[in-house]
Each structure stands twice: as C-alpha cells, then as structure tokens.
Amino acid sequence: MLAGSRTGLLFGLTSALAAASCSRPSPPAPVLAPPSGLAFPMYHFDPARTGWSDAEHDLTPAAIARGLSRVWVSNQPDAAVVSYSDSAGTHTATYPARFFATPIYLDDVVLTNPPYAGVRESVVIAASTNDWVYALAAFDAPVDGGSPVRAGTVLWSTRVGSPVYVAPLDGGMPLGVLGTPVVDRTTSPPTLYVVAADAAAGWQVFALDVTSGAVRPGWPVPIDPAVVSSLDRNVPADAGPPAMELPATSSQRSSLLLSSDGGTLFVSFGSYYDGAIGWMVAVDVRGRRIASTFSGSPTVVSTGPANNRASGGMWASGGPALGSDGRVVMTTGNSPADALGAPGVWGNSVLAWNPDLTLAATYSPFNYCLMDEGDTDLGGSGPLVFDVDPSLTSTPHLVTFGGKQGVVYLADRDHLGGGLTGRPPCDPVAANDSPAADTSLFGPQARPQYTPPSPGPLPVFGPYSDVAGDNAVNHAKMRTSPAILRPADGSVYVYVSGTSRDPAHLDRSVPPSVARLRVVLAPGQRAYFDPEALTNTSVAFLNPGSPIVTSHDGGADAVVWVLDQNSTRTAAVIPKPGFDPPNAVLYAFDAMTLKTLWQSRPDDLGPSGKYGHVVVAHGRVFAVTDRVAAFGGGP
C-alpha cells in the first residue's frame, strides 16, 4: 500500500484577495494570531449528529444579507491515474479529485512538521476521492522570524492508498475516500481516523497525526472481508456467515463515529445499485483490530435478479449517531422484496446497537414492504439523536431521520417498537398497511397523503407515493440528515432538506426544499412534529446535502446552510464527452423565516459537493467540492 505525507503549498492557492498591485502598493495588513476555541471534528459536528453550532457571532442573517464573497480557494488537488477494463478493453485515464467527505475544522492545532513546526493554526481537513488527505490553513497565522502562513496554504497532505476505479460510482470514477473522517481530540497529539479504498489492499482504516499528517505506528488496519464475515452478530444458528464485498461493489459512504471513550470506531458500508449486503463494523482502535460486526442480512436471500443483493445497506452520508445511553443508531436501505419475513433481514429499518454491536432495539416503518419493492431507502438519511426534559414529554429520548420517500420520522429511542429477530409482518400488496399503527411518533392530524387520510409519519417532500417507479433513483426526495436548533425559549426545531417533485414530471424539482419542524412537547404526552415553515418558491434543490444551523448565545440569529450538488443523483461528477457537470451552489436561509439570505455565484464553487455540508467558524464558511473554498462577509 502507498502511504506518505508532504508539506507546503501542494495543489496551489488562488486568493480572492490577491489583486494586481498599483505603482504604490498599500502596506500589507498585520497578521493576527488565528482564532481559537472551536472544533468541528466530524460530520454534523458531534456524535449525536446535531448539525448545530451555537458559536457563530459574525455571520448573522443581517450580515449575510449584505453579501458574502469568496475569500480564498485552492486549485484542484492531486489527480489520480487509474486503469480499468470494460468490454472494449483496458484503459488508463487521469481523473481529477472530488471531495465527497465534508470538511473537518479544528482551532488550536500546533503543527509539528517542517517548515511549520511550532506554528499554531486553525486547520480545515479535507479527504478526496483520489485517496489524499489535506490539512489547509483556515486563516493567516504569524511565524516567528519568518513569512506568515497564509490562509489556504496546504500544511500537510498524506496519501492513503491507490484508488479503485468503480464504474457504478457517478458515471465511473476512482474510489478513495468517500466517508467523512473523525478526529479524536483527547489523544496527544489529536488523531484523525479515515477509511480509504486501495486497489490492492481493499478497505483500510488509517490513523493520522493531525499535527503532521503522519500515519500512526501500527496503522493502517485492514477491513478484511473474511474477518468481517466471521464476526457477524447477525448470523442465525442455521446459516453461515454472509460475504463482505470488495470496494468495487461495496461503498463506505457513511461518516465515521467514535465511541464516547474513544476506544471504538464505527464504520458502516452499503453498496452500489443493490450489489451487496450492508455492514456495521466496530474497530478497536487501541488494539488495532476489528472487534465485532453486524450485517444487514445473514445471507443473500433474494431469488430475483443477480444484482439485486442489497440487504440493509448502511450508506447515509451522515453515518451512525451515538445516543446518550451509549447505543449506536443507524438507518438501513432496502432488502430484496422476496425477503419479507426472513429472520435477521433488516432492510428499511432503524437499528440501535450496544457498543459491542449486539442488537438492542429496532424500528421498521408500517410500509417497509412497499419501500423494499420501490427501493425507497430509509438508509439515505442518517439519524439525529437528541434528548429533552422528561418533565415535558413521556418520550424524552428521541431520534429523527428521513428517507428517499420524502417522509420525516420522529421515534422514541426507548421504545422503537420492533423486535430483535426480524421485521414485523406487513402486507406487501396493500397501498398502505396502517400508518396510524406505525410505532414512530406522530400527531393526531390526519395526513391527506395517506389513503384514506390517517395520522401517521410526516410526509414533507412530495408527492407522496408508494409506487416503485415513483421512487426511482432520480425521483428520490431526501438523502440527507436532519439538523437541530434549540433556542433559549425552550423550543426544539428540526430542519430537513430535500427535493420536492413535480407530480406530473417527477424528474423536475420544485419547492419546497427546506422545512422547519417544531417538536411538540406536552407533559405526559408523546412528542411529535408540527411542520411550521417551508422555503419559498425561489429555491428548488436538485440533490442537496444535509443542512447545518449556526447561531450564537442560545440560538440567536440562527441561519440554515445547505450545499446543493445542483445536478441529479445519477449525473457524473467528472467531465465526460459531451457533459460538463455543473457547479455546486451554497445557500443560506434565515432559520426563522426560511427566507433566502444569500446564494453563491455560478463560478464560486466547482462540481461535486454531493451530500456534503459546509462548516462555519469565526465568520468564515468552508466548502469542499472539487477544491476547498472559504467565504466571508464584506468589510
């Protein structure tokens, strides 16, 4: 395997502040110490996946409405030369990098690698599809006795493999790092964990020194398919262990999660186009070994098409969430439609495990049979877990998630409602089994989307349909994780982003694209969602990432940020003959009104940005697409 690091300005920097100098240039502005005190070390910022930062004082709705501009942007990072074979023969091509993983942000990093040893910096960490991990300076930083480190400088970069060409991945492209890494800030120095695909070694887990990019001794740890299969905790007594697929079929799209004590790294896997079983893998990072695993199905049960082997894929970009009770919670994708009732088949469900991956609780929607038939994955939306004051409700431990059907669910983590051996019976023919009998939490209102109108889980992005063709890949309505806002007045709001569809032309996106859902709380009563606000008619996302929320001092001046890929799910993100992928677009919305405050210009960002989100810190917005960019307000 290839692993190494280097330092300096590797893939270049273009500063929006750099301009042609006049004959009498102004003296340079003094370089101040970089800011301090913030850390966003994982997807959606924390193990619960809240997606909320209450530390942003500068980028208020009023400031954003005055306009943002790009402050600096990197050039495109390291390309990859990849060989692959198809029916026409063997080919070798050079591919530009894309960033599917969201950026990680850390203040107060004291670098240890030359020439920056001893410099304290705020860093943005970005991992590319071409198997490189980069740390960039977020702000200018002074250097004793030398030239300052300028924002956007690449402080270190580390190669973590040789990417694998994957034909089903967005029109064909290399697969290196897709899932967002996680940083353990309790180690000294801090440790970055990242999962990468390698053409020779398969999936591997790396531990990198955040201060230098160096690979820690004893790493990487291989995700050996034979070991993964042998440790499966979902194997019935009368069945053998299922097989784990290699990177050309399996997808490690989900963000990584650390246990509360930092000893276990949770890594989940899905597949491309229903090609493999899903997995949750627990890695003992101190022992550098795979400790336990759990499959989405104990075996390939389908008698249908050979490529319809999906069962419980765990691929949501948000990844698993960690509850206050230490349980790990994750959504799953569909199972084959002929697997209904089979024990241990966990398609279209929410699973909660103890830290050793013994199954503790499950939830499956009332219509999971039809969701299996229509490939309408819950697994596209990662869970958000949160707790509320038990004096305010009989259900204080909550989880929310969505799915490709455009429905957003709220559930009681203490009573998810499912069994531990398999999903409950359902009618695979009925258009709706009984939405009112669903074991998630919902209000008393009859939803007109159900036939006949009935209380049930909350449809948000429409049109609602259980018909398979209406929920095809490019017709899906939500592949994003919710975010939360908890203002000082005690309210609890959940924000979701998605793609509503024109009922007459399901390939056409229409508003709304963002919704604010209030969590209704009453003493002794079950919590439920009340949809309070939707975005106006000016925004129709094509394939958005998960929202994040910024505010300050207990929810003041709250803003919702969404990065839209600005292209369909199946469109390529690498240029192809006759097709240039469009650039992503970043939006900022007032969290209380959902009015659009600002959106990026057509040339501000590059293509990609798929299912990702931005990070906002100290008046800067950091986004990754085909490069790394920073935005800020005017003077």
C-alpha positions as CSV (number, residue, x, y, z in Angstrom):
1,M,0.0,0.0,0.0
2,L,1.2,3.5,-0.6
3,A,1.2,6.0,2.3
4,G,3.2,9.1,2.8
5,S,3.0,12.8,3.6
6,R,4.3,16.0,2.3
7,T,4.1,19.6,3.2
8,G,3.8,23.1,1.7
9,L,1.6,24.6,-1.0
10,L,1.0,21.4,-2.9
11,F,-2.0,21.9,-5.1
12,G,-1.8,25.7,-5.1
13,L,-3.9,28.6,-3.9
14,T,-5.9,31.3,-5.6
15,S,-6.8,34.2,-3.3
16,A,-9.7,36.3,-4.0
17,L,-7.9,39.0,-2.1
18,A,-4.9,39.0,-4.4
19,A,-5.2,41.7,-7.0
20,A,-2.8,43.4,-9.4
21,S,-0.7,45.9,-7.5
22,C,-0.6,49.6,-8.4
23,S,2.6,51.6,-8.6
24,R,2.4,52.5,-4.9
25,P,1.0,49.3,-3.2
26,S,-0.6,49.6,0.2
27,P,1.4,48.1,3.1
28,P,0.2,44.6,4.0
29,A,-2.3,44.2,6.8
30,P,-0.8,42.9,10.0
31,V,-1.1,39.2,10.5
32,L,-3.0,38.4,13.7
33,A,-3.0,35.2,15.6
34,P,-5.6,32.7,14.2
35,P,-8.8,32.4,16.2
36,S,-9.2,29.9,19.0
37,G,-11.7,27.7,20.8
38,L,-13.7,25.9,18.1
39,A,-13.7,22.3,16.9
40,F,-16.0,20.5,14.4
41,P,-14.3,17.1,14.3
42,M,-16.8,15.0,12.5
43,Y,-19.9,15.1,10.2
44,H,-22.6,17.3,11.7
45,F,-20.1,18.4,14.4
46,D,-20.8,15.9,17.2
47,P,-21.6,12.2,17.9
48,A,-25.4,12.9,18.1
49,R,-25.2,14.4,14.6
50,T,-27.0,17.6,15.7
51,G,-25.6,19.8,12.9
52,W,-25.8,22.9,15.1
53,S,-23.1,25.3,16.0
54,D,-24.1,28.0,18.6
55,A,-20.8,29.8,18.3
56,E,-21.1,32.0,15.2
57,H,-21.3,35.7,16.1
58,D,-20.2,37.2,12.8
59,L,-22.4,35.6,10.1
60,T,-25.8,36.8,11.3
61,P,-28.8,37.0,8.9
62,A,-28.3,40.7,8.6
63,A,-24.6,40.3,7.8
64,I,-25.2,37.5,5.3
65,A,-27.9,39.5,3.5
66,R,-25.3,42.2,2.8
67,G,-23.4,39.6,0.8
68,L,-20.7,37.0,1.1
69,S,-17.7,36.7,-1.2
70,R,-15.1,34.0,-1.8
71,V,-12.0,34.9,0.3
72,W,-9.7,32.1,-0.9
73,V,-9.9,29.0,-3.0
74,S,-7.4,26.2,-3.6
75,N,-6.6,24.9,-7.0
76,Q,-7.8,21.4,-7.8
77,P,-5.9,18.8,-5.7
78,D,-3.9,15.7,-6.8
79,A,-5.3,13.8,-9.8
80,A,-5.2,10.0,-10.0
81,V,-4.1,7.8,-12.8
82,V,-6.4,4.7,-12.8
83,S,-6.5,1.7,-15.1
84,Y,-9.7,-0.2,-15.6
85,S,-11.2,-2.8,-18.0
86,D,-14.5,-3.0,-19.8
87,S,-15.9,-4.7,-22.9
88,A,-13.8,-2.5,-25.1
89,G,-10.5,-3.5,-23.4
90,T,-8.2,-2.0,-20.8
91,H,-7.9,1.8,-20.4
92,T,-5.8,4.2,-18.4
93,A,-7.1,7.6,-17.6
94,T,-6.3,10.6,-15.3
95,Y,-9.1,11.7,-13.0
96,P,-9.4,14.9,-11.1
97,A,-10.2,14.7,-7.4
98,R,-13.6,15.3,-5.8
99,F,-14.5,15.9,-2.2
100,F,-17.5,13.8,-1.1
101,A,-16.4,13.8,2.6
102,T,-17.4,17.0,4.4
103,P,-14.6,19.3,5.8
104,I,-13.4,19.0,9.4
105,Y,-12.4,22.1,11.2
106,L,-10.1,22.5,14.3
107,D,-8.7,25.5,16.0
108,D,-5.5,25.5,18.1
109,V,-3.5,22.9,16.2
110,V,0.2,23.2,17.0
111,L,1.9,21.8,13.9
112,T,5.0,19.6,14.3
113,N,6.0,19.1,10.6
114,P,8.7,21.3,8.9
115,P,8.5,24.1,7.9
116,Y,5.6,24.8,10.1
117,A,6.8,23.2,13.4
118,G,5.6,25.2,16.3
119,V,3.0,27.2,14.4
120,R,-0.4,27.4,16.0
121,E,-3.1,27.3,13.3
122,S,-6.8,26.7,12.6
123,V,-7.0,24.0,10.1
124,V,-9.5,22.7,7.5
125,I,-9.1,18.9,6.8
126,A,-10.4,17.5,3.6
127,A,-10.2,14.0,2.2
128,S,-10.5,13.3,-1.5
129,T,-11.9,10.6,-3.8
130,N,-8.3,10.2,-5.0
131,D,-7.0,8.9,-1.6
132,W,-5.3,12.1,-0.4
133,V,-6.0,13.8,2.9
134,Y,-5.1,17.5,3.2
135,A,-4.8,20.0,6.1
136,L,-5.1,23.6,5.0
137,A,-4.6,26.9,6.9
138,A,-8.1,28.3,7.6
139,F,-6.7,31.8,8.5
140,D,-3.4,33.7,8.2
141,A,-1.0,32.8,11.0
142,P,2.2,34.6,12.2
143,V,5.5,32.8,12.2
144,D,8.3,33.9,14.5
145,G,11.1,35.3,12.4
146,G,9.6,34.3,9.0
147,S,6.9,34.9,6.5
148,P,3.4,34.3,7.8
149,V,1.4,31.2,6.8
150,R,-1.4,32.4,4.5
151,A,-4.9,31.2,4.6
152,G,-5.4,28.3,2.2
153,T,-1.8,27.1,2.4
154,V,-1.6,23.3,2.4
155,L,0.1,22.5,5.7
156,W,0.4,18.8,5.1
157,S,-1.0,16.1,2.8
158,T,-1.0,12.3,3.1
159,R,-1.7,9.7,0.6
160,V,-3.7,6.8,2.0
161,G,-3.9,4.5,-1.0
162,S,-4.3,3.9,-4.7
163,P,-7.9,4.5,-5.6
164,V,-10.1,1.8,-7.2
165,Y,-12.0,2.6,-10.4
166,V,-15.7,1.9,-9.8
167,A,-17.9,2.0,-12.9
168,P,-21.2,2.5,-11.0
169,L,-19.9,5.4,-8.9
170,D,-21.4,8.6,-10.5
171,G,-20.7,7.7,-14.1
172,G,-17.4,5.9,-13.4
173,M,-14.6,7.4,-11.3
174,P,-11.9,6.5,-8.8
175,L,-12.9,5.5,-5.3
176,G,-10.6,6.5,-2.5
177,V,-12.2,8.3,0.5
178,L,-15.9,8.9,0.4
179,G,-16.9,8.9,4.1
180,T,-16.2,11.9,6.4
181,P,-13.3,11.1,8.8
182,V,-13.4,11.8,12.5
183,V,-10.9,13.3,14.9
184,D,-10.2,12.2,18.4
185,R,-9.1,15.3,20.2
186,T,-8.5,13.5,23.5
187,T,-5.3,11.9,22.2
188,S,-2.0,13.7,22.3
189,P,-1.5,14.7,19.6
190,P,-5.0,14.5,18.1
191,T,-5.8,11.6,15.8
192,L,-7.7,11.6,12.6
193,Y,-9.3,8.3,11.6
194,V,-10.1,7.9,7.9
195,V,-11.3,4.9,5.8
196,A,-9.8,4.6,2.3
197,A,-10.1,2.1,-0.6
198,D,-6.9,0.8,-2.1
199,A,-6.7,-1.1,-5.4
200,A,-4.5,-3.8,-3.9
201,A,-5.4,-3.9,-0.2
202,G,-9.2,-3.1,-0.3
203,W,-10.7,-1.1,2.6
204,Q,-8.3,0.1,5.2
205,V,-8.6,2.3,8.3
206,F,-5.8,4.9,8.9
207,A,-4.9,6.9,12.0
208,L,-3.1,10.1,11.1
209,D,-1.4,12.6,13.4
210,V,-3.4,15.8,13.0
211,T,-0.3,18.0,13.7
212,S,1.8,16.5,10.8
213,G,-0.3,14.1,8.7
214,A,2.0,11.2,9.6
215,V,0.5,7.7,9.7
216,R,0.5,6.5,13.3
217,P,2.7,3.4,14.0
218,G,0.8,0.1,13.6
219,W,-1.6,1.5,11.0
220,P,-3.5,1.0,8.7
221,V,-5.8,-1.7,9.9
222,P,-7.3,-3.7,7.1
223,I,-11.0,-4.3,6.8
224,D,-10.5,-7.9,5.9
225,P,-13.8,-9.3,4.4
226,A,-13.1,-12.7,5.9
227,V,-12.7,-11.3,9.3
228,V,-15.8,-9.1,8.9
229,S,-17.9,-12.1,7.9
230,S,-16.6,-14.3,10.7
231,L,-17.5,-11.8,13.4
232,D,-21.1,-11.1,12.3
233,R,-23.5,-10.9,15.2
234,N,-26.5,-11.3,12.9
235,V,-25.9,-14.9,11.9
236,P,-28.8,-17.3,12.8
237,A,-27.8,-20.7,14.1
238,D,-28.8,-22.4,10.9
239,A,-27.0,-20.1,8.5
240,G,-23.4,-19.5,7.6
241,P,-21.8,-16.0,7.6
242,P,-22.5,-13.7,4.7
243,A,-19.7,-12.4,2.5
244,M,-18.5,-8.8,2.5
245,E,-17.8,-7.3,-0.9
246,L,-14.6,-5.5,-2.0
247,P,-14.5,-1.8,-2.8
248,A,-15.7,-2.2,-6.5
249,T,-19.1,-3.3,-5.1
250,S,-19.2,-2.1,-1.5
251,S,-19.4,1.6,-0.6
252,Q,-18.0,3.2,2.5
253,R,-20.0,6.4,2.1
254,S,-21.1,7.0,5.7
255,S,-19.3,9.2,8.1
256,L,-17.2,7.6,10.8
257,L,-18.2,7.6,14.5
258,L,-16.2,7.2,17.7
259,S,-17.5,5.8,20.9
260,S,-17.7,8.1,23.9
261,D,-14.4,6.7,25.3
262,G,-12.6,6.9,22.0
263,G,-11.8,3.2,22.0
264,T,-14.1,2.0,19.2
265,L,-14.5,3.4,15.7
266,F,-17.8,2.5,13.9
267,V,-17.6,2.1,10.1
268,S,-20.6,1.3,8.0
269,F,-20.9,0.0,4.5
270,G,-23.5,0.0,1.7
271,S,-23.2,-0.9,-2.0
272,Y,-23.8,0.4,-5.5
273,Y,-27.1,-0.3,-7.1
274,D,-28.2,-3.1,-4.8
275,G,-25.0,-5.0,-5.2
276,A,-24.2,-6.1,-1.6
277,I,-25.2,-6.6,2.0
278,G,-24.8,-3.7,4.4
279,W,-22.4,-3.8,7.4
280,M,-21.6,-2.1,10.6
281,V,-18.0,-2.7,11.6
282,A,-16.6,-1.9,15.1
283,V,-12.8,-1.3,15.1
284,D,-10.9,-1.5,18.4
285,V,-8.5,1.4,17.8
286,R,-6.3,0.7,20.8
287,G,-5.9,-3.0,19.8
288,R,-5.9,-2.1,16.1
289,R,-8.3,-4.9,15.2
290,I,-11.9,-5.5,14.1
291,A,-13.8,-6.2,17.3
292,S,-17.3,-7.1,16.1
293,T,-19.6,-6.7,13.0
294,F,-23.3,-6.7,12.2
295,S,-24.7,-7.5,8.7
296,G,-27.9,-6.1,7.2
297,S,-28.9,-9.6,6.4
298,P,-27.4,-13.0,7.5
299,T,-27.3,-14.2,3.9
300,V,-28.2,-13.3,0.3
301,V,-31.9,-14.3,0.4
302,S,-33.1,-12.9,-2.9
303,T,-34.2,-15.2,-5.7
304,G,-34.6,-12.2,-8.0
305,P,-32.0,-10.6,-10.4
306,A,-28.4,-11.4,-9.6
307,N,-27.6,-7.8,-9.0
308,N,-30.5,-7.4,-6.5
309,R,-28.5,-8.4,-3.5
310,A,-28.9,-5.3,-1.3
311,S,-30.0,-6.0,2.2
312,G,-29.8,-3.4,4.9
313,G,-27.2,-1.2,3.3
314,M,-25.8,1.4,5.7
315,W,-24.8,4.2,3.4
316,A,-26.2,7.5,4.6
317,S,-23.6,10.2,4.4
318,G,-24.4,11.3,7.9
319,G,-23.4,7.9,9.3
320,P,-24.4,6.4,12.6
321,A,-25.3,8.5,15.7
322,L,-24.4,8.0,19.3
323,G,-27.1,8.2,21.9
324,S,-26.7,9.5,25.5
325,D,-27.1,5.8,26.6
326,G,-24.1,4.8,24.6
327,R,-26.1,3.0,21.9
328,V,-25.2,3.4,18.2
329,V,-28.1,4.2,15.9
330,M,-28.2,3.8,12.1
331,T,-30.7,3.7,9.3
332,T,-30.6,1.0,6.6
333,G,-31.6,0.7,2.9
334,N,-33.9,-1.7,1.2
335,S,-33.8,-5.5,1.2
336,P,-34.9,-7.7,-1.7
337,A,-38.7,-7.7,-2.0
338,D,-38.8,-11.5,-1.7
339,A,-37.0,-11.4,1.7
340,L,-40.1,-10.3,3.6
341,G,-40.4,-12.0,6.9
342,A,-36.9,-13.6,6.8
343,P,-35.2,-13.6,10.2
344,G,-32.3,-11.2,10.5
345,V,-33.2,-9.2,7.4
346,W,-33.1,-5.6,8.4
347,G,-33.8,-3.6,5.3
348,N,-35.5,-0.2,5.6
349,S,-35.2,-0.1,9.4
350,V,-33.5,1.8,12.2
351,L,-31.2,-0.3,14.3
352,A,-29.8,0.5,17.7
353,W,-26.8,-1.5,19.0
354,N,-25.0,-1.7,22.2
355,P,-21.3,-0.7,21.8
356,D,-20.3,-4.4,21.1
357,L,-22.9,-4.4,18.2
358,T,-25.4,-6.7,19.9
359,L,-28.8,-5.6,18.7
360,A,-30.7,-3.6,21.3
361,A,-33.7,-2.1,19.5
362,T,-35.3,-1.8,16.0
363,Y,-37.9,0.2,14.1
364,S,-39.4,-0.6,10.7
365,P,-42.0,1.7,9.1
366,F,-45.5,0.4,8.5
367,N,-45.0,0.2,4.8
368,Y,-41.5,-1.3,4.6
369,C,-42.7,-4.0,2.3
370,L,-43.5,-1.4,-0.4
371,M,-40.4,0.5,0.4
372,D,-38.4,-2.6,-0.3
373,E,-40.2,-3.1,-3.6
374,G,-39.6,0.6,-4.6
375,D,-36.0,0.9,-3.4
376,T,-37.2,3.7,-1.2
377,D,-34.4,3.6,1.3
378,L,-34.6,4.9,4.8
379,G,-30.8,4.4,4.5
380,G,-30.4,7.6,2.5
381,S,-30.9,9.7,5.7
382,G,-28.7,9.4,8.7
383,P,-30.2,9.7,12.2
384,L,-30.1,12.6,14.6
385,V,-30.5,11.7,18.2
386,F,-31.4,14.2,21.0
387,D,-32.9,14.3,24.5
388,V,-35.4,16.6,26.0
389,D,-36.5,17.4,29.6
390,P,-38.6,14.3,30.8
391,S,-41.0,16.7,32.6
392,L,-42.0,18.0,29.2
393,T,-42.9,14.7,27.5
394,S,-43.3,11.0,28.1
395,T,-40.8,10.3,25.3
396,P,-37.6,12.3,26.3
397,H,-35.1,10.2,24.2
398,L,-35.7,10.9,20.6
399,V,-34.3,10.1,17.1
400,T,-35.3,11.7,13.8
401,F,-34.4,10.6,10.3
402,G,-35.9,10.7,6.8
403,G,-35.7,8.7,3.6
404,K,-36.0,8.7,-0.2
405,Q,-39.8,8.7,0.1
406,G,-39.7,12.3,1.5
407,V,-41.2,11.3,4.8
408,V,-39.5,12.5,8.1
409,Y,-39.9,10.4,11.1
410,L,-39.6,11.0,14.9
411,A,-39.2,8.0,17.1
412,D,-38.8,7.1,20.8
413,R,-35.4,5.6,21.3
414,D,-36.6,3.9,24.5
415,H,-39.5,2.2,22.6
416,L,-38.7,1.9,18.9
417,G,-41.4,-0.8,18.6
418,G,-39.6,-3.5,16.6
419,G,-38.3,-7.0,17.6
420,L,-34.8,-8.3,17.7
421,T,-35.2,-11.3,15.3
422,G,-36.7,-9.7,12.3
423,R,-39.1,-7.1,10.9
424,P,-42.8,-7.4,11.8
425,P,-45.3,-8.8,9.3
426,C,-46.7,-6.4,6.7
427,D,-48.9,-6.7,3.7
428,P,-46.7,-6.4,0.5
429,V,-49.8,-5.7,-1.7
430,A,-51.8,-3.0,0.2
431,A,-51.0,0.6,-0.8
432,N,-50.8,1.4,2.9
433,D,-50.9,-1.1,5.7
434,S,-51.9,1.1,8.6
435,P,-50.0,4.3,9.0
436,A,-51.8,5.0,12.3
437,A,-50.3,1.7,13.7
438,D,-46.8,2.8,12.9
439,T,-44.6,2.7,16.0
440,S,-42.9,6.1,15.4
441,L,-44.2,9.3,17.0
442,F,-46.7,11.5,15.1
443,G,-49.5,13.9,16.0
444,P,-53.3,13.4,15.8
445,Q,-53.7,15.1,12.5
446,A,-54.9,13.0,9.5
447,R,-52.4,13.4,6.7
448,P,-54.1,13.7,3.3
449,Q,-51.2,11.9,1.6
450,Y,-52.5,8.6,3.1
451,T,-55.5,6.8,1.6
452,P,-57.8,7.2,3.3
453,P,-56.5,10.2,5.3
454,S,-54.9,9.0,8.5
455,P,-52.5,10.0,11.2
456,G,-49.0,8.7,10.5
457,P,-45.4,9.6,9.9
458,L,-44.9,13.1,8.4
459,P,-44.6,13.5,4.6
460,V,-42.6,16.6,3.9
461,F,-41.2,16.4,0.4
462,G,-43.8,15.2,-2.1
463,P,-45.6,14.0,-3.9
464,Y,-46.2,11.1,-1.5
465,S,-46.2,7.7,-3.3
466,D,-45.6,4.0,-2.5
467,V,-45.4,3.1,-6.2
468,A,-42.0,1.7,-7.1
469,G,-41.5,3.8,-10.3
470,D,-42.4,7.0,-8.5
471,N,-39.4,6.5,-6.2
472,A,-36.7,5.6,-8.7
473,V,-33.2,6.8,-8.3
474,N,-33.6,10.2,-9.8
475,H,-37.1,10.7,-8.2
476,A,-35.9,10.3,-4.6
477,K,-36.8,13.2,-2.3
478,M,-34.5,13.0,0.6
479,R,-31.0,11.6,1.1
480,T,-30.0,14.0,3.9
481,S,-29.7,14.0,7.7
482,P,-31.7,16.4,9.8
483,A,-30.2,19.2,11.9
484,I,-31.5,20.7,15.2
485,L,-31.9,24.2,16.8
486,R,-32.7,24.7,20.4
487,P,-33.4,28.4,21.1
488,A,-33.2,29.8,24.6
489,D,-37.0,29.9,24.9
490,G,-37.1,26.1,25.2
491,S,-38.4,25.4,21.6
492,V,-36.9,22.5,19.7
493,Y,-36.7,22.8,15.9
494,V,-35.6,20.2,13.4
495,Y,-34.5,21.3,9.9
496,V,-34.6,19.0,6.9
497,S,-33.5,19.5,3.3
498,G,-34.8,17.6,0.2
499,T,-36.1,17.6,-3.3
500,S,-39.8,18.0,-3.9
501,R,-41.0,16.8,-7.3
502,D,-43.5,18.0,-9.9
503,P,-46.3,15.4,-9.7
504,A,-46.6,15.4,-13.5
505,H,-42.9,15.3,-14.2
506,L,-41.0,13.5,-11.4
507,D,-37.7,14.4,-12.9
508,R,-38.4,18.1,-12.3
509,S,-37.5,19.7,-8.9
510,V,-40.0,22.1,-7.3
511,P,-40.2,23.9,-3.9
512,P,-40.2,23.3,-1.0
513,S,-36.5,22.4,-0.4
514,V,-36.1,23.1,3.3
515,A,-38.6,22.6,6.1
516,R,-38.6,23.6,9.8
517,L,-40.4,21.1,12.0
518,R,-41.2,22.0,15.6
519,V,-41.1,19.2,18.2
520,V,-44.4,19.5,20.0
521,L,-43.9,18.7,23.7
522,A,-46.5,18.3,26.5
523,P,-46.2,16.8,29.9
524,G,-47.2,13.1,29.9
525,Q,-47.7,13.1,26.1
526,R,-45.7,11.7,23.2
527,A,-43.6,14.2,21.2
528,Y,-44.4,14.8,17.6
529,F,-43.6,17.1,14.7
530,D,-45.6,20.2,13.6
531,P,-44.4,21.5,10.2
532,E,-44.1,25.2,10.9
533,A,-42.3,26.6,7.8
534,L,-41.2,25.7,4.3
535,T,-38.8,27.5,1.9
536,N,-40.4,29.9,-0.5
537,T,-40.9,29.4,-4.2
538,S,-37.5,30.6,-5.3
539,V,-35.4,27.5,-4.4
540,A,-35.7,24.0,-5.8
541,F,-32.8,21.8,-5.0
542,L,-31.6,19.1,-7.4
543,N,-29.6,16.9,-5.0
544,P,-28.9,18.7,-1.7
545,G,-26.6,17.9,1.2
546,S,-27.6,17.9,4.8
547,P,-28.4,21.2,6.4
548,I,-26.4,22.7,9.2
549,V,-27.5,25.5,11.6
550,T,-25.4,28.3,13.0
551,S,-26.4,30.8,15.7
552,H,-24.9,32.3,18.9
553,D,-25.8,32.7,22.6
554,G,-28.5,30.2,22.8
555,G,-29.9,30.2,19.3
556,A,-29.9,33.9,18.4
557,D,-29.5,35.0,14.8
558,A,-29.9,31.4,13.5
559,V,-29.0,30.6,9.9
560,V,-29.6,27.4,7.9
561,W,-26.9,26.4,5.3
562,V,-27.4,23.9,2.5
563,L,-24.9,22.9,-0.2
564,D,-26.8,21.6,-3.3
565,Q,-24.9,19.5,-5.9
566,N,-27.0,21.3,-8.5
567,S,-27.2,18.1,-10.5
568,T,-29.2,14.8,-10.5
569,R,-28.3,11.8,-8.4
570,T,-27.1,9.8,-11.4
571,A,-25.3,12.6,-13.2
572,A,-21.5,12.3,-13.4
573,V,-19.3,14.5,-11.2
574,I,-16.3,14.0,-13.5
575,P,-16.4,15.6,-17.0
576,K,-17.5,13.1,-19.7
577,P,-17.6,13.5,-23.5
578,G,-20.5,15.9,-24.2
579,F,-21.1,16.6,-20.5
580,D,-19.6,19.0,-18.0
581,P,-21.0,18.7,-14.5
582,P,-22.5,21.9,-13.2
583,N,-21.0,23.7,-10.2
584,A,-22.5,23.2,-6.8
585,V,-24.5,26.1,-5.2
586,L,-24.4,27.1,-1.5
587,Y,-27.5,28.7,0.1
588,A,-28.0,30.5,3.4
589,F,-31.6,30.8,4.8
590,D,-33.0,32.7,7.8
591,A,-33.8,29.9,10.2
592,M,-37.0,31.6,11.5
593,T,-38.5,32.7,8.2
594,L,-36.6,30.3,5.8
595,K,-36.2,33.3,3.5
596,T,-33.2,33.0,1.2
597,L,-30.5,35.3,2.6
598,W,-27.7,34.5,0.0
599,Q,-26.6,32.0,-2.5
600,S,-23.2,31.5,-4.1
601,R,-22.4,32.7,-7.6
602,P,-22.2,30.3,-10.5
603,D,-18.4,30.3,-10.5
604,D,-17.8,30.3,-6.8
605,L,-17.7,26.5,-6.4
606,G,-16.7,23.6,-8.5
607,P,-18.7,20.4,-9.3
608,S,-19.5,17.7,-6.7
609,G,-20.4,18.6,-3.2
610,K,-22.5,15.5,-3.1
611,Y,-24.5,15.0,0.1
612,G,-22.0,17.2,2.0
613,H,-22.3,20.2,4.2
614,V,-20.2,23.3,4.9
615,V,-18.5,24.3,8.1
616,V,-18.9,27.8,9.5
617,A,-16.3,29.2,12.0
618,H,-15.3,32.7,13.1
619,G,-17.1,34.4,10.2
620,R,-15.8,32.1,7.5
621,V,-17.7,29.4,5.5
622,F,-15.6,26.5,4.4
623,A,-16.9,24.3,1.5
624,V,-15.4,21.4,-0.5
625,T,-16.3,20.3,-4.0
626,D,-13.5,19.8,-6.5
627,R,-11.4,22.1,-4.3
628,V,-11.5,23.9,-1.0
629,A,-13.0,27.3,-0.7
630,A,-13.6,29.9,2.0
631,F,-16.3,32.6,2.0
632,G,-16.6,35.6,4.3
633,G,-18.6,38.9,4.7
634,G,-17.6,42.3,3.4
635,P,-15.8,45.0,5.4
